[in-house]
Amino acid sequence: MSALQIAQDAANINPGLAAIGYGLAAIGPGIGVGLIFSSVISGTARQPEARGVLLGLAWTTFAIVEVLALIGFVVYFIATAG
């Protein structure tokens, strides 16, 4: 039995409920992205010469946080396939 089949059997839920769950899961990465770039703006205002370093770190952490949203999207499709 494959891992996909096990996940589909365990997540035998209503597709509407899965959509609500994904919407709630997308709130976390949305808040995270907002906090990342607000910190970059604040740090740049305090120390303008560190702008390049801060932006590099911001884009790296932005990508990591967005992976969480993509994982939620994949879990949504796994939950609704079946």
Secondary structure as GFF3:
##gff-version 3
##sequence-region A 1 82
A	DSSP	alpha_helix	3	10	.	.	.	ID=ss1
A	DSSP	alpha_helix	15	25	.	.	.	ID=ss2
A	DSSP	alpha_helix	27	46	.	.	.	ID=ss3
A	DSSP	three_ten_helix	48	50	.	.	.	ID=ss4
A	DSSP	alpha_helix	51	80	.	.	.	ID=ss5
###
